[in-house]
Amino acid sequence: MTTRRTILNILGGAAALAMTAGASVAQDVTLRLHQFLPPQANVPKHILDPWADSVEEASEGRIKIDRFGAMALGGTPPSLMDQAKDGVVDLVWTVVGYTPGRFPSTEVFELPFMVEDAGAGSYAYWKMFDKHMKDSEFKDLKILGTWVHGPGMFHTNKPVAKPGDLAGMKIRGGSRLVNELLKTTGANPVGMPVPAIPEALSKGVIDGTTIPWEVTAALKVPELVGNHTEFEGNALYTLTFVLAMNKAKWDSLPADLQAAMDAKSGLDFSVFAGKTMQEYDAPARKAAADRGNNIFTVSEADAAEWATVVNPIYDTWIADMDKRGIDGQAMIDEAKMLMEEYKKNNM
């Protein structure tokens, strides 16, 4: 009897060890995703949450992604890129332009009247990131998605139809190039991240802001200003975004979990994200119209006046890129070619 009990104890211990070893192989990973918008806003609700859910499913539950909106883990929106780089958090979604000058190649998609469609722009952005930026400007991060928003526009406390209407107005800009655009029109650019816009408008710190329609509802912008200026055809401007991961955390994942994340990221996800942002422009626009706000649409013909005013930004940007050892004109040409490629394949 004693011998039998001893054997059973040994077998039980071996089984426990085997289970422990198996658990260590299939160890769960919890990642913290940090971003600056409230959880109910369109990007977290319709882009980041579906992405995180799909990664959790692809990993068969071995990856868990905790989501923190509205800078709940501390810091400011401009600090998000460094939070990911330094390992303060595991994942961030952020505006690249919040860190001006650090990722200059992305600015090709922020040039005036450069991007017509967010899907096409996001397609070209990922292709060019993968070819030109992954191992240089973004070498200290694992980038999982790159995209642009829908058409950028003005939301102001007085009507704006022509560039001269902006003269002297204090307008919030979201990136270095958008601020340059505002300067060329005679506006006074005020740099600030998106979450600061409502308070700045309500207190009169700014007279208006540049953001796409999509985010206006979450920020209650149509309740704070009564005028909106949009552009027919190509967007006046767009901003660039990344979904970025701490490199050391990525490197620590087993190969199968890296594969699960890669399968739900990259080109297809980037295009989905850009298209989704643009799709939510329409309901936000309708909400402003239903309030009786004034929506002025600059026709393609009238946009020529705007283009004449802001196009010198191209020459300045190309010269700046050349000083950095980047062929700015070649980047512009490649971006346009890739956007046309996307349009031809998706007509």
Steps between C-alpha positions, in 0.01 A plus 500: 500500500783739597680432174182561302441829684857610434469425128172693480659797677793496258265479202288780640806718548617428147159592363505827695845580365383424147199728545723776636737465208212508256364812667835673466508422127147632454555796732248780470619849402321816608570814297395853592375721214501874573348779290361853532132479401210396725407131457167586331666702220507349152865393484509302826147364452511407132872447430712432808248281685426280195874466437571406863208255504627335180852462644363343816297257289790419265719421802231264636480710814870499577525873433284739699496868406390744769384828346549842663350810338516873569861474629381296800852372567642849526706731286387712207421399139841620375666261750330189361772413248764508774275301733508219244870542422601501868269217606278711727213330314499220245289650221395851397287657233608855427534785251851493355496879471487534879876435487602745224821430311558148634329312218539737205417255220142463627441868422467424130138406577441828685582725205211723382256338256714184493247235609158454342390179671600364842505140376740587218712719726523229767594241237782719370608591853546135605681411177740791544542435872594139426746604230654820634418561868485167684874457543590868529261751657294232681781255577446535878134395481290216364241665277177305453296750299541826309210707372356843424160649576238629259505853355638761737300823530423809709250544784481868594305764689451706183450394135809410298473476121830643374855483637483868592208431735744330737723807534565572868292207625647272765463150354607178664730285286583135560847473346799699378380507139143593591640791699706603197183485290323728746786751492480527121134602524572772757353307793680474834566128557456366851648155556306274733389136516141404423376461861579867573275633221162524681631704792707723270195573284268560795744742665582685177864394506453404134253617235486165326668170440614264226363148544304262278124466541537159662628618838278809535217313673722359778640849563158672469654747253170575317365625833798734545526652151239558232706494181672219312707523180555184297666442163370321193749249356839468670515572872656830601724291727516169687683384811692175540447244777683191624411208720837439663639237739797494733779321311632303800150379584450389141835318498404320823191341345525142372496466124143369484364800691696738279345324203151538651553876539656543156208316340259765630726799431688650208367606161142371516449633850645839405263535204207389717590760762526786251178405323316463830602846617378649172172307513417666832536847346148480354300448821700771677435741213129420512491573873648846439255564217208388719603763754465763229872576483639671190691253279691660214643272230791642298454377142788345310514813284513734798755275672750621239532825697582304814751286308680809370538630856614176665700328223831672596498258794601228251823680406584570863433141599705353215793726593469395865493132405806544277691641798408185693629278221148404384390549139182695566385519138548126458288443813222717356512319166496158666210590727294622205585188299398267783174685560418467130591130520252454784225685312548289186485177700194606700274660239 
